[in-house]
Amino acid sequence: MVRVVCRGAATAALALLAGLPLAASAQPAPQPDAPVRFGILPLGGAFESRSDWDPLLAELSRAISRPVSVLSVNSYEALEQAIQRGEVDMAFLSGKMALDAVTQRRMKVVAQVVRHDGLPGYRALLLARKAPPFNSMKSLLAEPERWRLARGERQSVSGFIVPQLQLFLPNHIAMETRFLSEIVGTHQTNALAVANNEADVATNNTADFERFKQRFPAEAERLQVLWESELIPHAQIVVRREYPPELRSRVQAFLVGYGRAKGPKGDAERVVLKSLHDLAGFVAADNSSLQPAAKLAYQLARQNAMSAQWVNDAARQARLSRIESGYAEQTAVLRDLSP
């Protein structure tokens, strides 16, 4: 999905993040012979993402002795809505979406991805063309209203949350309101927009930009990195709480062992992992792995509250109090390690 929005000089105040976990009602227990519905975070095109995951999910189906169906969508929003409607049983999600799935939608973390570089995370990036005039950080921060932005959806950690939190809001720039225009799409779509002069700056991340360089070398050669964030924790695999602990344990064991064996079988699995954004494999994880994501969401909500316009200080303090209580509730949920 790509959404283009043109901005004038006068714009509305920055909308605040909700920041509060919602109550989640239990869903009916899945039928033993029903397919496990796997939702895929849209990192490229929907068809491309599905093709990359198909070999791993076919082996997962055999390992847990139940069919696995795939839901591959074009946007974070579409996947989030499918989770809300109870149409997803297991999913590959990045920080904010995984956090919402656990705190609002009765899901549990079973594994976290690992990359070949060995780092515990990746970095958000800002990309611009190498050619002037729109190619320097100084110019971007001085006159953002002259630049066309290509960014990720609001649920995207590297495409929206971290650049907003760590770069733009500290420089008194709200991404949604200060730029001449914006394109909202995947990291690949956004990088191509800048390379093809349809936008001037794009959010991205180190993992997706490496993949972009391999698939679009000519376009990547036109781009430069203007900014890098701090490390962001890797994405997680989450499973519905309604599934029995024994099945979740089998899913976890399969993922942790995938690509670890020696010989032809392990070699074939490692090829599959490399196609999944150059993954090295998975490690066992639980809900506590989402504490960094909860902290990022909390910090962004506070930044938004502090920079927004309020009728009086009491209203601001009331909002800050709700953010604090919501964060406390989230961290309590993430500490709950019950089956």
Disulfide bonds with the S-S distance in Angstrom:
none
